[in-house]
Amino acid sequence: MDIQSHCYARSKASHFDLIGQLLPLSEQIVNDINDTFVEIEWVLEEAPQEDYDYTYDQIVSIGELFVFQDSGPLSQTS
């Protein structure tokens, strides 16, 4: 496994661990998290950009949209 894949896998696992500590991981939440990581994989598969901020902003915004969507984990806590 190359360093990029290793870092990505560790980041994904740590996000699952963190969310699991905050919320019960229902099947819907696990599916939504996996879908979100697929979207991030699509960003990472694109040709690298000279502007680090561009790629960072794309990835962070995907996470923000996940958290605040109607089926996101924060909508299931009320």
VMD Tcl script that draws the C-alpha trace (Angstrom):
set ca {
  {0.00 0.00 0.00}
  {1.46 3.38 -0.96}
  {1.65 6.25 1.53}
  {-1.35 8.09 0.04}
  {-3.57 5.01 0.27}
  {-2.34 4.32 3.79}
  {-3.10 7.88 4.95}
  {-6.51 7.80 3.29}
  {-7.40 4.46 4.94}
  {-6.29 5.75 8.37}
  {-8.28 8.95 7.91}
  {-11.39 7.00 6.91}
  {-11.04 4.64 9.88}
  {-10.51 7.51 12.32}
  {-13.62 9.29 11.01}
  {-15.69 6.12 11.49}
  {-14.28 5.74 15.01}
  {-15.02 9.35 15.91}
  {-18.56 9.29 14.52}
  {-19.14 5.95 16.29}
  {-18.16 7.57 19.60}
  {-20.61 10.40 19.04}
  {-23.57 8.53 17.52}
  {-24.91 5.02 17.16}
  {-23.77 3.86 13.71}
  {-27.01 2.88 12.01}
  {-26.90 1.21 8.61}
  {-28.06 4.49 7.04}
  {-25.24 6.48 8.65}
  {-22.62 3.90 7.61}
  {-23.94 3.98 4.03}
  {-23.91 7.79 4.01}
  {-20.34 7.88 5.35}
  {-19.21 5.39 2.71}
  {-20.93 7.45 -0.02}
  {-19.17 10.55 1.27}
  {-15.80 8.85 1.12}
  {-16.52 7.73 -2.46}
  {-17.05 11.40 -3.35}
  {-13.70 12.22 -1.73}
  {-12.06 9.40 -3.70}
  {-13.36 11.01 -6.90}
  {-11.66 14.27 -5.93}
  {-8.42 12.45 -5.16}
  {-8.52 10.62 -8.50}
  {-8.46 13.92 -10.41}
  {-5.15 15.27 -11.64}
  {-3.32 17.08 -8.83}
  {-3.91 20.81 -8.66}
  {-1.16 23.35 -8.19}
  {-3.35 25.16 -5.69}
  {-3.48 23.13 -2.46}
  {-6.36 25.26 -1.17}
  {-8.55 24.24 -4.13}
  {-8.31 20.52 -3.32}
  {-8.61 21.14 0.42}
  {-11.77 23.21 -0.08}
  {-13.34 20.50 -2.25}
  {-12.73 17.77 0.33}
  {-13.77 19.82 3.36}
  {-16.97 20.99 1.68}
  {-17.95 17.35 0.98}
  {-17.68 16.61 4.71}
  {-19.64 19.72 5.64}
  {-22.44 18.81 3.24}
  {-22.57 15.29 4.67}
  {-22.95 16.48 8.26}
  {-25.70 18.97 7.52}
  {-27.74 17.12 4.88}
  {-31.26 15.99 5.77}
  {-30.13 12.37 6.22}
  {-26.82 13.32 7.86}
  {-25.92 12.32 11.39}
  {-26.89 15.67 12.90}
  {-30.45 15.35 11.59}
  {-30.83 12.04 13.47}
  {-29.91 13.35 16.91}
  {-33.08 15.27 17.67}
}
mol new
graphics top color blue
foreach p $ca { graphics top sphere $p radius 0.5 }
foreach p [lrange $ca 0 end-1] q [lrange $ca 1 end] { graphics top cylinder $p $q radius 0.2 }
display resetview
